[in-house]
Amino acid sequence: MKKEFRLNKWKVLGIIFCSILLILGSLICVYAQDSTLRILMFSSFVPQNDEALKAIGAEFGREKGIKVEVDFVSIKDMYPKLVAQSDSKSGHDIIGLENLLPITYKGSLLNLDDIIEEIIAQHGPFANIAKEICYQDDHWKSLPWWIVPFHSTYRMDYFKDVGEQVPRTWEDLLRAGKKLKAIGHPIGIALSATGDSNNALYQIMWGFGARIADSNGVVAINSPETRKALTYVKELYEKTMTPDVLTWDNGGNNMYMLSGVGSWTMNPISIWVIAKRDFPELAEQLNHYGAQYGPMGRHGAGDFYSLGIWDFSPNKALAKEFLLYLYKEGVMNSYLESGQGFNLATHPFFYEHPVFHRNPKISELIGYAEWMHYTGWPAPADKRAQEVYLRWTVPNMFTEVATGILSMDQAISKAEKELIEIGYKPAK
């Protein structure tokens, strides 16, 4: 009996020992898993932005005793990566989201209500567009971060040569553009299947009171306001531009202005940033203006960036802490500084950052988020609006009318049919 007891005793001790090893192994695995926070972000046009984010991650990592890895990819490469990670339920912890992507992936994103409420309690509310994009199904699905506004870039010397000031309205631009084309310096906006075309033409539509659909998702493209906007762009194309704009990609307007020929275009400040580096004399003549005014007010467009956390991330708590860390005043200020004015805050608390006052050529852009709308506004911010953007419905309609490929009625009818196919409700 005593021998049997001793054997059982050793068995019990063995089981306990193995159990301890398993627990320790699990803890080691968890620690190893949680010791690295992985972030996937779009590559910035301004390389210093990316370096700043790496530095912020490294400092956060030192404070927490962990490693922070930041991977940067192009916009083109980001889309398939997000699809793959969402489908496989694996990948990075924090992801960069462009424009309406928080809506596309809202079912796979962690709710961020607690950290957003903490930021609002400290700094006040975000700009309206931030909530319109990031707040879905009664929850904050991503953290609003920054925008890249799409605004006027113009040559001060050429406008002076024709006796014009900066065009503050769309009518100002048409009047000045006719004079500028006459002296060999046409204006230009992309009339092609490209993001820049969407960003420019939506602003004109809104300025004339046109909409693709109303706030209930009912198609509203067939309207007198759309016809006024189409008439305006047709005249703008024929009397102030050249056919080159029909083939521009997102870099077309940059190259046009940097060539020294262009007098005005719409773009972020990247043209000026490049010119300062490579063509300083040209940079001296470049300036910027925020959203133009139309008959129905001032409306802007651009690219909106936010950060989300996958709901399958093994580091949810740590990822939330990092997002809060980004909104510490000193951290956000250092990040905005690194962008040289290229990226603007989505939170009014940071609108007046010194980087925007240091050079009067970008001070006109302060508060651009207040004029900015998401693609498809005022229709609901959902996957339909994103599809309209990617199918080039608006640029195609304007280009077809401007070039005479289709009549105005034909182009509007075609766009209306496409909007219904995408999922908007037919007008009664």
Helices and strands as residue ranges (DSSP letters): H 2-34, E 36-42, H 47-64, E 67-73, H 75-88, E 94-98, H 101-104, G 106-108, H 113-123, H 128-134, E 135-136, E 139-140, E 143-155, H 156-161, H 170-182, H 195-207, H 224-240, G 243-247, H 252-258, E 264-267, H 270-278, H 280-285, E 286-289, E 293-294, E 297-298, E 301-309, H 316-326, H 329-338, E 344-345, G 348-350, G 354-356, H 360-363, G 368-370, H 383-390, H 393-402, H 408-422
